[in-house]
Structures are given as C-alpha cells and as structure tokens.
Amino acid sequence: MSNLASKIISGLLVLLAALPIHPDGQAGTEDRILARLTTSKGLIVLELEYAKAPLTTANFIGLAEGTIENGVLPPGRPFFNGTKFHRVVPGHVIQAGRPVREAAEGPDYTIPNEIAPGLSHDRAGVLGMANSGPHTNGSQFYITLADRSYLDGDYTVFGRVVEGLDVVMSIVQNDIVLSVDIIRTGPKAAAFRSDAPAFLALLESAKRRVQEEARVKEQTETAIIAANWPESKTTPGGWKYQILRKGREAYPGKEDRLRVIYSGLTLSGRRFFSTADGGRPSGSPPAEPFLYEPGQQTLTPALLSALSAMKIGEKRLVIAPSSLAYGGRGYYGRERRGEQRFVLSPGTTLVYEVELLESLKPDYALQAVPFHRVELTDPVWSRRLETNRRVTIPYALQQCEETGRVRNFETAAGLLAGAPPERLFHSRYPFDDSDVYKILEGAAASLKTHPDPGLEREVDELIAKIASAQEPDGYLYTARTIFQSNPFVLWVDAPERWSNLRWGHELYNAGHLYEAAAAHYPATGKRSLLDIALKNADLVDSVFGPGKRRGLPGHQEIEIGLVKLFRLTGESRYLDLARYFVEERGRSEGRESFGEYAQDHKPLSEQTEPVGHAVRAAYFYAAAADVAALTSGSRDTRDALETLWKNAVAKKMYLTGGIGAAGAIEGFGPDYVLPNATAYCETCASIAMALWSQRMFLLMGESAYLDVVERILYNGLLSGVSLEGDRFFYSNPLASFGQHRRSPWFACACCPSNVARFIPSLPGFVYAQRDDVLYINLFVDSRASVSLQDGQEVTVVQRTEYPWEGRVNIFIDPLLSRNFTVAVRIPGWARNQPLPGDLYSYEDAVRPEVSLKVNGRPVSLEPEKGWVYVKRIWAKGDWVELDLPMPVRRVKAHDRVKDNAGHVALERGPVVYCAEGADNSGHTANLAMPSTAVLVPQMRKDLLGGVVVLNGQAVALRRGRDGKSTLESPQAFTAVPYYAWAHRARGEMAVWLPGEPDGARPLPRPTLASSAEPSASGDREAWPLNDQWDPASSSDRTYPFIDWRPNKGTREW
C-alpha cells in the first residue's frame, strides 16, 4: 500500500465515528405494499420497501394515486398512467416515469437519495429511482435486468419485482405503462401515509439529514486533509496543492502537448487510477505516460488547472473538491484488473499525485520517417528516383534557361543595378519564378541523398542570380521588377505591390521559394537560399496579418512554405502568418472575395465540399492540416478537413486518384461528374492530393488516407512523366482517341517542375512512427532506419516485388531487443474497397484471403482502421510475412457516374490498367469486356520498363460491308498499367470498357477520305480531319480537333 493511502486510512480510523448511520426500520412479513404495473406487455408486481425508503415510497405512491401536487398534472390525476418505457438498455435497465408531456422530465420538485443498508442492485428485478446526480430524484424509476451492484450508494433502491419478471425482460422501448395500482396488506402497511402532508414532512426531514451529512462530510474531509497535508495551499479556484518536487524554470507553452504521469485516490484511500501501471496488477510492465493534448476534455477541471500552473519536471499533490472533479454525476468505468465495474460516487473529493515529465511542441500525431533515412531498392521507384536525378532535374533546369525563366532573374538584377530596361519579360507568366524554385527544391533533395558536385555548383550559380534579383527590402518577384520598367507582363497589370493578389502570384512564388530554402539548407549546410527566403518572409510578415494589411494569396502555397520555415528556424512569426492566411480565407467582409475558385467563399470550418481550382484547394487543405497540427487547431478545422477529404474521394475522384474534372477551371466539378476523355486530372493536382492525404494520415492515423496516396502514386502521378523522364502530361485523361502525347515542356510548366521536386520526397511516404509504434505505410523494396520514442534505432527492411506481386517480407532489426509495436497496413483494395466510400466497387465476389505471419506463425487479422498492430518483444532476425493476393478485379462505378454506366475498369493490386490501340489491333473504342472474359497476368520485362500486363480475350465490333450492320468477333486483348500509356505509337486508349458489346462503338469501314494523308500549315498535325470521329460541336474537346489558337480571324490555310 502506498504511503499516501496509509495516511488517508489512518485519518479515517480516528474520524469514522462522526459519520451518521441511516435508521433501518423493520416491517413484519405480513405487512406489504405492492404496486401492480399493468403494461402493454403484461403485469409486473413490485413490493415497495416503505420501511427502509419511506420518502421514496411515499413519493411513488403519491404520484401513482395523484395525491401529490407535482406541477405537471392536475391534482387527483394518476401520474404514471399512459407513460412509456422511454429508456431501455438491454442487459442493464428498463426506465419509465417521464411525464407524457415531453417538455417535462419529472415533477417540479426533487427528493434526496435514501441509501438504506440491506438494499442492493444485486439481481435482476430491483426497483430504483433514476436521477441526474445526488438528491435529484423525481418521478423516473427503473427496474434492473441483471446484477448492477455498482449502482449501490448512488441510486435509491425502494422495491423489487415479485411477479412478472418475464414481462420485465420482454419490455422494449416505448412500451406503455397503462396503470399503476397500490395494494396494502397488514396493519403497518395500512398505516403508512403517502398523502401530501405526510410526504412533505418526510421530505423536510430528508433535507435536514442531507444537510447534516454534508456538514459532517466537510468536517471529516477537512480534518483528513489537515492531518495528512498540513502544508497544502488553497488556490483561488478552490483546489488545493502541495509541491512534492520542484521543477525546472521553464513552463510549457499554452499549445504544448504534455507528457504526464498521475495517480488518483479517494479520501477513503482507494486508488482509482494510475498511468504508471494502467490499473493493471502489480508486476505488470509499466504503461506509457499519459499524453495530454491541448483542448482535451478527459481530465478533471482541477487536474487541468494544476497542469497549467506547473513547471516542467514538477511533481504536485492536488486535492480536488467534487465540484472540480466529477461533481454530482460521479464516474463509472471498468477496472482494468478485470471486468468488475467500479464507481467514483457523486460528490467524491479526489487526491492526485501528478508529475509533468516534459512538454512537446504541437505537431502531427504521427511523424513520417524522413526521405533521406529510407533507401528504395525496388525496380519501379528506384528507377524513377534515378531518372529524376539524372534526367528530369537537369532537363528541367535546361528548360528554365531556354525558356527565359532564369534570364528573368538576370534582367531583374540588371534593372536593380541600373541597367537600361530590356524590351521583354522573357517567359509568359508571372509565376514562372516558381518553376525555378521547385526545381531547386528537387535538386536539394537529390543532393541530400546523392551528393553531386556538378549539380551543387549549378545550384549555387542559380541561387546567386536569384539573390541579385531580390530588392533591398526583400521583395522578390521578377515579373513586377521588370514590369516597373516595361508594363507588359501577363496578369501583373496592377499599380503597386500586392495590388493583384488574386492573379499576380507574388505570394505563391514566395511559398515555393520558402520550400526550396527549407530543403536546400539541410541538404548543403549553406544559408545562401535560406537568407533570401527569410528576408522575403520578414517583408511579407511586416505587410500582412492581424492589425496590418488584410489579404491572402489568390493561389495557396505560401502557407506550406511558411510552415516549413517555422520548422527550420523555430520562429513562431512564420507559423502565425501561415495561420492567418488559412483563417482569413472565407472571411472577405471589407475586402475583395476571390470566390469559390480560390476557396474564399466561406471559412474553412464551414466548407463541406471541395470546389474551385483543384491545386489551390488541395494546397490549402494541406496547409490547414499543418496549421491544425502545429497549433493544436480547433476540432472544427479537423472535422472540416475530414469532411472535405471524404467528399473529394467519395464523389469527385477518378479511379486513378486524379482530381479535377473540369478543365475550364482546372478544378472540381459537381459530384459524380467524371468524364473520361475530357478528364483534366492535372499532374499538379495529383501531387497536391497526395500531400494533403499524407498530412491527413499523420493527423488522424487512419490507413484510408494512405490508400489514396498509394493509388495516386502508382497511377495518377506516374502517368504525368514519361519513363525517360523528359516528357510530361499536364492533364491525365482516362480515355484518348489518339490526340494525347506527352510534351517536352509547357508555357505554364508547373507540372514538370512539380514532378522534379516531388519524386525525391517519395521515400518519406513509406514509413511513419508514433511513440513506440512503427508504421509500414507502403510496400516498397527498401531499407530504413527509424528512431522510436526512447531514441533506440530500429532497422526495417522490406523485400517484395510489389506492386506486381503481393508477398511482402518485412525484417525488423532493433539495436537491442525491446517491446514495441509494428503496424502493418492492410490496403483497401485487399479488403474489397478500391477507394474509401462507395464511388467504386468490385463487380466480382472474390474475397482475397490476406494472411500475416510473424516468424512463420500466423497472426490474427482484425484490422483497426486498416492497421494490424503486432506488439511484442522484437529481436534481431524477426520478420513479418504479409501475403496480399492479387486477383484481376473488375471495377464498377457508382450508378450516378453516367459516363461509366455499363462500363468496367481493370485493376490488380494498386495498379489501374488501360487498353491501348498499340496492343489491340490499333483501336480500343470498339472493344467490349464481357463478364465471362478471363484475364491472366503476365510479367513482361521487355515492355515499358518491365510491367505486368493482363492478357485475355475481348469482343471486337466493326461495321459490315454495307457500313450499317455490326459484326462481332473475339479478339486477343492486352491491358497495360495506366501509368505507362502513351509511350508507343499514337493511338486510342481507354480505362473504362463496355461490359457488353452494345456499349462499344463499331469500327467504321475505311473510306477514301479516311485513307488520305491531310496536311496543315505550320507545325499542326492534320490527321484529326479524317479520323472518322465527329465532335458534337466546335466546343467538344472529347475527340481530336485542329485549330490555330490563339490566332483568330486570320487566314491560315
């Protein structure tokens, strides 16, 4: 027994005599008062304990017979007749007595508890009074359905069922009490008075008793506290404390998370909780300390107040009066030693010993294992990383030179140095600076893992040019610096700085500068780019924020960059500014609103559906997640982000993970409107959605977010860049009629530069860690070093051929054997759910049997939010074997997706497949994939860098000789991974195929026109003129077309 408990019990022995004893009347066996409850299910007979609970019995009888004024019904009217069993808890109680008038919960008075010795809730059929706290009984009563002894002491027992227990057990909610009749037998029962004067006399006597009990309780508790803790001090809030050990000088921040150990006892000496042993029997391994999150409401008010006043390292004894503990309601729970319930009675004073171990700055609940601590060795991603490093980054830097983006910095620097104005801004858009910054970010990440003196030298030279273009006060935006001398730059037609926030992209550019700097400094140790970024951030912070200029970026991004600067420097001003930009959006009173396109139509907490520009939206929500994590953001923000994410995934996402169906706004369309041939699915939007989804996982911990990340990575993202690394898709449609090919570059080159910076970060998505839990997020042949909570290093190695095969071996190698948890994600596709929600489902009834083994022994598969947690003492040589069967699956879309009605898509594991004309006799639109088709996976190492293809047989349609009849024939069929399409000859492509022949387009017979070879002026290809596809109108972009944009009204041919 602890010293604290011994002291309390010693005090009790001295003062126990002061407690009052409730009188216990006796009734003869011949004396009985019965209550006959006639219900809609039958008769229940109750014997009332009028001698042991006289006030409660008189109250019940008076209400039943209508002899007590109650403020609800007129005198003389029986109270209970016609009332319902309004609360039925199976296995617990049935409850009735609430007035028929629903606005009232009971009579206009309350009566005190009567806790009589010998009366217990120790069986089914016990009659008791319901209350909302001590001494708040009214008219509502209950009958127990099982032993509920833990209610003893807090609820009045005043009778028991003597007939009709079977009826009690049959009662369901809203069954009716038809009538209550009172029957007295014997002289003492007959003499028991329940009229109004007798009831009021009993009530006044009970109130005096309660007051006396309270007085004696207060004296007793005061004496115990004085005897045991004479040095305790009373706070203005009413709780007492005594410092047991002084802490350090530092106090935690108001938004810090607190790691705490505390135990609690009642003044009777009974311990009711301890984080030190989690309530388990002595000798059990110690539990982790409690982690308190700001805003959490699980602690009592006194304990919360004490923590807010403590220094780090301090240990206190805290005495909490009932009003600052669990009050009049008390506390119920289960003892962790077993299934026996325990209770803290209403009105209980509590004693805590609490120790504040450390404070932790707010952050994500989970932490991603940094990309530079993870080495990918699989053939898919390691090859992509190498290609990005050797090809994409150098190629993108070269394109920035050739397209004038770098020269813009040189020109701006010259103007600042007094050079004569040049005639031209050398590229097209004011946000072209951001492409340079993004490529620098990718280069820095590459240098972090693969030092390259040549690349580093090129980066240094480019940073020097950027520095020379920065104005003295930190302003850096080449478009405006050049515009001041030559006002012709697109979208910058505004008289002064910050005056075109909606379209100017000043703040957007700055955000990518900050991200590049936050990557460059840790990778190289050089401050050159960081100093540029900090100088600009300080300028922006001096202009915008509370009490300064109101405004926000038209294109979100600076918020993410500011958060990264905060993480790097610890300067809270940057986080505060990011928070301001997030919270200002949607609050446009007194300033220009940027509307739905920029998610400025309402505050984030009120948004329920993602709208507008898809990249803007996803960057905004990613930044809001950052701010919520780092500032202990409100529950409303987290709830809104969860709602928005679920809507995006369940109603607006393509099977490939792409978002943004509407090309006109590069953004979201209405729910379920997901056209295939005109799908926009911008590559940047896929990257932004992956960034947002990863943050939601780190914030919430659910594997559904990673299911989306995985789908994006293997499909919507990879399609955006060629296998060679130097050709790119801006949009990623799910159907093509030959008009789509990757481009070497774009005037608006946001996507290629985004790819260059995103791919090096991919290893950082594979693993995560929280305290002593290691999360296996993605299945990639890899090796990583992870630091768990106590700083111990664990090496984790995956050996797998995923995504082509589902066998994954995970080797766990801790430095020393120790107890921790490995959490293994069971992907949604392996649990028959392509994406969270019901937007897509599998057409077949296959139920893949996933298996998990540790050191060869099976582990029970009961995923919790998509995770299987394996907690054990891990030692060198331990391994986990995960088997994810990968049958070919036929996917169908929700009925409301009209474009996919009657169509199916093909999927295997996380990989979405498509049919290309190159593998299917030159066409796909004439193919149908009936449900009887058998598809067999085959590894083709000679094709598209090595892929698994699906081989089978489809039904092909073509026109007969008359040009009208339709002929059907079987045709060999091959599908390739969607990400690898458009690497061969120009041709048709389809992700969704008709499930029946009548949904396919018969192949037209060739004509003289279709056999010709047309030509057009300039570099335009004229083949769309005779491809036999007829657009519905001049605005129809479904099929290939030819135009001479941007020329209008000119002679071209």
VENJO-V485389 format. One record per backbone hydrogen bond with DSSP energy under -1.0 kcal/mol. CO is the residue of the C=O (numbers start at 1). NH is the residue of the N-H. If there is no record, write none. Layout:
# VENJO-V485389
co: (CO;CO)
nh: (NH;NH)
This chain:
# VENJO-V485389
co: (2;3;4;5;6;7;8;9;10;11;12;15;16;28;32;33;34;35;36;37;38;38;42;44;45;45;46;47;48;49;53;54;55;56;57;58;59;60;61;62;62;63;66;70;74;80;83;84;85;87;89;92;93;94;95;96;101;111;116;121;125;126;127;128;133;137;140;141;142;143;144;148;149;151;151;156;158;159;160;163;164;165;168;172;175;176;177;179;181;183;185;186;187;195;196;197;198;199;200;201;202;203;204;205;206;207;208;209;210;211;212;213;214;215;216;217;218;219;220;221;222;223;224;225;229;233;235;239;240;241;242;245;250;253;257;258;259;259;260;261;262;263;264;264;265;266;270;273;274;277;281;290;292;293;300;301;302;303;304;311;312;314;315;315;316;317;318;319;320;321;322;322;324;326;326;327;331;333;335;340;342;344;345;350;351;352;353;354;355;356;358;360;367;370;371;373;375;378;380;381;382;383;384;385;386;387;387;388;391;392;393;394;395;396;397;398;399;400;401;404;406;407;408;409;410;411;412;413;414;415;429;431;433;434;435;436;437;438;439;440;441;442;443;444;445;446;452;453;454;455;456;457;458;459;460;461;462;463;464;467;471;475;477;478;479;480;482;482;486;489;492;496;500;501;505;506;507;508;509;510;511;512;513;514;515;516;517;519;520;521;527;528;529;530;531;532;533;534;535;536;537;538;540;543;545;549;557;558;559;560;561;562;563;564;565;566;571;572;573;574;575;576;577;578;579;580;581;584;588;595;595;596;597;603;604;612;613;614;615;616;617;618;619;620;621;622;623;624;625;626;627;628;634;635;636;637;638;639;640;641;642;643;644;645;646;647;648;651;654;656;658;660;662;666;667;670;672;676;676;680;682;683;684;685;686;687;688;689;690;691;692;693;694;695;696;697;698;703;704;705;706;707;708;709;710;712;715;717;718;720;727;728;730;734;736;743;749;750;751;752;753;754;755;758;759;761;762;763;766;766;767;768;769;770;771;772;773;774;775;776;781;782;783;784;786;788;792;793;794;795;796;797;798;799;801;806;808;809;810;811;813;818;820;821;822;823;824;828;828;839;841;848;851;852;853;854;857;864;865;866;867;868;870;872;874;875;878;879;880;881;882;883;889;890;891;892;894;896;897;898;900;902;904;905;906;907;908;911;912;914;915;916;917;920;924;925;926;928;930;936;938;940;940;943;947;949;950;951;952;954;955;956;957;958;960;965;967;969;971;973;975;976;977;978;988;989;990;993;994;996;997;1003;1007;1009;1017;1022;1023;1033;1044)
nh: (6;7;8;9;10;11;12;13;14;15;16;18;19;31;185;48;183;46;181;44;178;179;39;37;162;163;35;160;50;53;57;58;59;60;61;62;63;64;65;67;68;79;76;108;77;83;177;86;174;95;92;145;89;143;87;141;104;137;119;148;161;144;158;142;136;111;130;96;128;94;125;151;152;154;155;129;49;127;47;45;168;169;171;175;85;40;82;38;36;34;32;190;191;199;200;201;202;203;204;205;206;207;208;209;210;211;212;213;214;215;216;217;218;219;220;221;222;223;224;225;226;227;228;229;232;241;238;235;319;233;317;315;312;256;360;292;357;358;290;355;275;353;272;273;351;269;266;264;278;280;284;260;258;296;304;305;306;307;308;314;248;356;244;245;354;242;352;240;350;324;325;327;302;329;330;347;344;342;338;335;333;331;348;320;265;318;263;316;261;313;259;257;769;373;374;785;783;382;384;385;386;387;388;389;390;391;392;393;395;396;397;398;399;400;401;402;403;406;404;408;410;411;412;413;414;415;416;417;419;418;432;434;437;438;439;440;441;442;443;444;445;446;447;448;449;450;456;457;458;459;460;461;462;463;464;465;466;467;468;470;474;471;481;482;483;484;485;486;488;492;494;499;504;554;509;510;511;512;513;514;515;516;517;518;519;520;521;523;524;525;531;532;533;534;535;536;537;538;539;540;541;542;544;549;548;545;561;562;563;564;565;566;567;568;569;570;574;576;577;578;579;580;581;582;583;584;585;587;591;598;600;599;613;606;607;668;617;618;619;620;621;622;623;624;625;626;627;628;629;630;631;633;638;639;640;641;642;643;644;645;646;647;648;649;650;651;652;672;657;716;654;681;667;614;662;673;674;679;734;732;686;687;688;689;690;691;692;693;694;695;696;697;698;699;700;701;366;707;708;709;710;711;712;713;714;717;719;720;721;729;722;743;683;991;989;728;753;754;755;756;757;758;759;761;762;764;765;766;777;778;369;775;367;773;789;821;770;823;768;825;377;798;375;796;794;791;788;815;786;813;784;811;782;809;804;884;882;799;880;797;795;874;872;774;870;776;868;831;833;894;892;850;883;859;881;857;854;867;703;826;864;824;822;820;818;878;812;855;810;853;808;851;907;843;905;841;897;898;900;901;903;995;993;891;913;889;911;908;978;976;990;919;922;923;927;1001;957;955;933;951;949;943;947;946;940;938;975;936;973;971;928;969;1003;967;963;960;958;956;954;952;950;914;980;981;917;736;915;904;929;999;1000;959;1011;1012;1020;1025;1026;1036;1047)
